[in-house]
Amino acid sequence: MNGITEKIMDNHSIFYIESLTNELKLKIKDELVALCHGEAHRDSTFPIHSISTTILELLKRYPAEENKQKGFIGEILLNIVIREYYDNFEVTSPFFNKEEAGSAKKGFDIILFDKNDKNVWITESKAGSVSNTIPQTVDEKITERLTTAERDLNTRLNEDNQTIWMNALNDVLISMNESDEKEVVKSIIGLGNTSSTKSCVILGGIAFHDINEKFHEDTILRKQDNVVNSKKFSKVKLIAIQKNTYKKVTEYLEEVGDTC
């Protein structure tokens, strides 16, 4: 895609979003309804699923705290990248939570179904900026974000909490069109908590930092090896994204809201 430099490997992928181009903006706008409500509602004619209502609801949910804003936009960007570059994955969870606007989403960030290997992949997204107060490189920031995703997802997958699995199942019921694939996903998610060592996971790290100073692929490879060697998960993939700033995306969403 114009504005994005990518390197996609079997178990790790790197995306440098160098510019918020018109092509990328259009992709974001085209995916918003499906992203927020679920793929089953992509072509819905209900007013609540219109682009205008969706963008207004999305902006209503935009956090006031800066760090949460980065996580909010980071998860949207990860979602867009997956939808654009991974034809084998079907997103089976909506971005909107089922609670009131402003509350934390109780569950997994993104749930994916791999149409090739018939596995469900649980995805955790973590985003942040290189610190201005302590010495830190962009390689250290992307490693930190991926490590935090690893830790949080490992904890969640191993805790005795069936609520997140019930929420995940509800996500599938809401998001997916009726199909054989939906039945497969329901059967896997419906088992509830098993353990991290039986789970296929994607760790998503998003670093907002001057794109002229990029993180290195070797950094991602080292992190990948570290996670694999830990044997915490059955299968693991890493997706690392870098963009100058999250604010341009926020401004674009506000622009779309103003014109709808």
C-alpha positions as CSV (number, residue, x, y, z in Angstrom):
1,M,0.0,0.0,0.0
2,N,1.2,3.5,-0.8
3,G,2.7,5.1,2.3
4,I,3.6,1.8,4.0
5,T,6.8,-0.2,3.8
6,E,6.3,-3.8,4.8
7,K,8.2,-7.0,5.3
8,I,6.0,-10.0,5.9
9,M,7.5,-13.3,7.1
10,D,6.0,-16.5,8.4
11,N,6.3,-15.6,12.1
12,H,7.1,-11.9,12.2
13,S,6.1,-8.8,10.2
14,I,7.3,-5.2,10.1
15,F,5.3,-2.2,8.9
16,Y,6.7,1.3,8.7
17,I,3.8,3.7,8.1
18,E,5.7,6.5,6.5
19,S,2.8,8.7,5.5
20,L,-0.9,8.8,6.1
21,T,-1.6,8.8,2.3
22,N,-5.0,9.2,0.7
23,E,-5.0,5.4,-0.1
24,L,-4.4,4.6,3.6
25,K,-7.1,7.1,4.6
26,L,-9.6,5.5,2.2
27,K,-8.7,2.1,3.6
28,I,-9.4,3.2,7.2
29,K,-12.7,4.8,6.2
30,D,-13.8,1.8,4.1
31,E,-13.1,-0.6,7.0
32,L,-14.5,1.4,9.9
33,V,-18.0,-0.1,9.9
34,A,-16.7,-3.7,9.7
35,L,-13.9,-2.9,12.1
36,C,-16.1,-1.4,14.8
37,H,-19.3,-3.5,14.5
38,G,-18.0,-6.7,13.0
39,E,-17.7,-8.2,9.5
40,A,-21.3,-9.3,9.5
41,H,-22.4,-5.7,9.5
42,R,-20.1,-4.4,6.7
43,D,-23.1,-4.0,4.3
44,S,-25.7,-3.3,6.9
45,T,-28.4,-0.8,6.0
46,F,-29.3,0.0,9.6
47,P,-28.7,3.6,10.5
48,I,-26.7,2.6,13.6
49,H,-24.2,0.9,11.3
50,S,-23.8,3.8,8.9
51,I,-20.4,5.4,8.6
52,S,-21.7,8.7,10.1
53,T,-23.1,7.0,13.2
54,T,-20.1,4.7,13.5
55,I,-17.5,7.5,13.4
56,L,-19.5,9.6,15.9
57,E,-19.6,6.6,18.3
58,L,-15.9,6.0,17.7
59,L,-15.0,9.5,18.6
60,K,-17.3,9.4,21.6
61,R,-15.2,6.5,22.8
62,Y,-11.9,8.2,22.2
63,P,-10.0,8.3,25.5
64,A,-9.1,11.5,27.3
65,E,-5.7,10.1,28.6
66,E,-2.8,10.4,26.2
67,N,-1.4,6.9,26.8
68,K,-4.9,5.4,26.2
69,Q,-5.2,7.5,23.0
70,K,-2.1,5.8,21.7
71,G,-3.4,2.4,22.5
72,F,-6.8,3.2,20.9
73,I,-5.2,4.4,17.6
74,G,-2.5,1.7,17.8
75,E,-5.2,-1.0,17.9
76,I,-7.0,0.5,14.9
77,L,-3.8,0.6,12.9
78,L,-3.0,-3.0,13.8
79,N,-6.5,-4.0,12.7
80,I,-6.2,-2.2,9.4
81,V,-2.8,-3.8,8.7
82,I,-4.2,-7.2,9.4
83,R,-7.2,-6.6,7.1
84,E,-5.0,-5.3,4.3
85,Y,-2.1,-7.7,4.3
86,Y,-3.3,-11.0,5.8
87,D,-5.8,-12.6,3.4
88,N,-5.8,-15.8,5.4
89,F,-7.1,-14.1,8.5
90,E,-10.7,-13.3,9.2
91,V,-11.3,-10.8,12.0
92,T,-13.9,-12.3,14.2
93,S,-14.2,-9.6,16.9
94,P,-15.6,-6.0,16.8
95,F,-13.6,-3.0,18.0
96,F,-16.5,-1.7,20.0
97,N,-17.0,-3.3,23.4
98,K,-20.5,-4.2,24.6
99,E,-20.4,-1.9,27.6
100,E,-21.0,1.8,27.7
101,A,-18.8,4.1,25.8
102,G,-15.6,5.0,27.7
103,S,-15.4,1.7,29.6
104,A,-12.5,-0.7,29.1
105,K,-12.9,-3.6,26.7
106,K,-13.2,-6.7,28.8
107,G,-11.5,-9.4,26.8
108,F,-9.1,-9.9,24.0
109,D,-8.1,-7.1,21.6
110,I,-8.5,-8.9,18.3
111,I,-9.6,-12.5,17.6
112,L,-8.6,-13.9,14.3
113,F,-9.5,-17.1,12.4
114,D,-6.9,-18.5,10.0
115,K,-8.7,-19.9,7.1
116,N,-5.6,-21.9,6.1
117,D,-4.7,-23.8,9.3
118,K,-8.2,-23.5,10.9
119,N,-6.7,-22.0,14.1
120,V,-8.0,-19.2,16.2
121,W,-5.3,-16.6,17.0
122,I,-5.7,-14.4,20.0
123,T,-4.1,-11.0,19.4
124,E,-2.8,-8.4,22.0
125,S,-2.0,-4.9,20.9
126,K,0.3,-2.5,22.8
127,A,1.3,1.0,21.6
128,G,3.4,3.8,22.9
129,S,5.9,6.5,22.1
130,V,9.7,6.7,22.8
131,S,10.2,8.3,26.1
132,N,11.4,11.9,26.2
133,T,12.2,11.8,29.9
134,I,14.5,8.8,30.1
135,P,17.1,7.6,27.6
136,Q,15.3,5.2,25.2
137,T,15.7,4.1,21.6
138,V,12.9,3.1,19.3
139,D,14.3,-0.5,19.4
140,E,13.9,-0.5,23.1
141,K,10.3,0.9,22.9
142,I,9.1,-1.7,20.3
143,T,10.7,-4.4,22.4
144,E,9.0,-3.1,25.5
145,R,5.6,-2.9,23.8
146,L,5.9,-6.5,22.5
147,T,7.1,-7.7,25.9
148,T,4.1,-6.1,27.6
149,A,1.8,-7.7,25.1
150,E,3.4,-11.0,25.8
151,R,3.1,-10.7,29.6
152,D,-0.5,-9.4,29.6
153,L,-1.7,-12.1,27.2
154,N,0.1,-14.8,29.0
155,T,-1.5,-13.7,32.3
156,R,-5.0,-13.5,30.8
157,L,-4.8,-16.9,29.1
158,N,-3.8,-18.6,32.3
159,E,-6.1,-16.9,34.8
160,D,-9.3,-18.6,35.9
161,N,-11.7,-16.1,34.2
162,Q,-14.4,-17.5,32.0
163,T,-15.8,-14.0,31.4
164,I,-13.2,-13.2,28.8
165,W,-14.1,-16.4,26.9
166,M,-17.8,-15.7,27.1
167,N,-17.1,-12.2,25.8
168,A,-14.9,-13.7,23.0
169,L,-17.7,-16.0,22.1
170,N,-20.2,-13.1,22.0
171,D,-17.7,-11.3,19.7
172,V,-17.8,-14.2,17.3
173,L,-21.6,-14.4,17.4
174,I,-21.9,-10.7,16.7
175,S,-19.1,-10.3,14.1
176,M,-19.2,-13.3,11.8
177,N,-21.6,-14.2,9.0
178,E,-23.1,-17.6,9.3
179,S,-20.6,-20.1,7.8
180,D,-18.7,-23.3,8.4
181,E,-15.8,-21.1,9.6
182,K,-18.1,-19.5,12.2
183,E,-19.0,-22.9,13.6
184,V,-15.3,-23.8,13.8
185,V,-14.4,-20.6,15.7
186,K,-17.4,-21.1,18.1
187,S,-16.3,-24.6,18.9
188,I,-12.8,-23.5,19.7
189,I,-13.7,-20.3,21.7
190,G,-16.6,-22.2,23.4
191,L,-14.1,-24.5,25.1
192,G,-13.2,-21.6,27.4
193,N,-10.0,-21.2,29.3
194,T,-7.4,-23.9,28.5
195,S,-4.0,-22.4,28.9
196,S,-1.5,-20.2,27.1
197,T,0.6,-23.2,26.0
198,K,-2.4,-24.4,23.9
199,S,-3.1,-21.0,22.4
200,C,-2.0,-19.4,19.1
201,V,-1.2,-15.8,19.7
202,I,-0.2,-12.7,17.8
203,L,1.7,-10.0,19.7
204,G,1.3,-6.5,18.2
205,G,3.7,-3.7,19.1
206,I,3.2,-0.2,17.8
207,A,5.8,2.5,18.3
208,F,5.1,6.2,17.6
209,H,8.4,7.8,16.7
210,D,10.2,9.7,14.0
211,I,10.0,7.4,11.0
212,N,13.5,8.5,9.9
213,E,14.8,6.6,12.9
214,K,13.3,3.1,12.4
215,F,13.6,0.1,14.7
216,H,15.7,-2.8,13.3
217,E,14.4,-6.2,12.1
218,D,17.1,-7.9,14.2
219,T,15.3,-6.5,17.2
220,I,12.1,-8.1,16.2
221,L,13.8,-11.4,15.4
222,R,15.5,-11.5,18.8
223,K,12.2,-10.9,20.5
224,Q,10.5,-13.6,18.4
225,D,13.2,-16.1,19.4
226,N,12.8,-15.1,23.0
227,V,9.1,-15.7,23.0
228,V,9.3,-19.0,21.1
229,N,12.0,-20.3,23.4
230,S,9.9,-19.4,26.5
231,K,7.3,-22.0,25.3
232,K,4.5,-19.9,26.8
233,F,2.3,-20.3,23.7
234,S,1.6,-23.0,21.2
235,K,2.3,-20.8,18.2
236,V,3.3,-17.1,18.1
237,K,3.6,-14.4,15.5
238,L,4.9,-10.8,16.0
239,I,3.6,-7.7,14.2
240,A,5.7,-4.6,14.7
241,I,4.4,-1.2,13.5
242,Q,6.1,2.2,13.5
243,K,4.5,5.6,12.7
244,N,5.6,9.1,13.3
245,T,2.6,10.0,15.5
246,Y,-0.9,8.8,16.3
247,K,-2.4,12.3,16.2
248,K,-2.6,12.4,12.4
249,V,-4.9,9.4,12.5
250,T,-7.0,11.1,15.2
251,E,-7.2,14.3,13.1
252,Y,-8.3,12.2,10.1
253,L,-11.1,10.5,12.1
254,E,-12.3,13.9,13.3
255,E,-12.2,15.1,9.7
256,V,-14.3,12.2,8.6
257,G,-16.8,12.8,11.4
258,D,-17.1,16.5,10.4
259,T,-17.9,15.6,6.8
260,C,-20.4,12.8,7.5
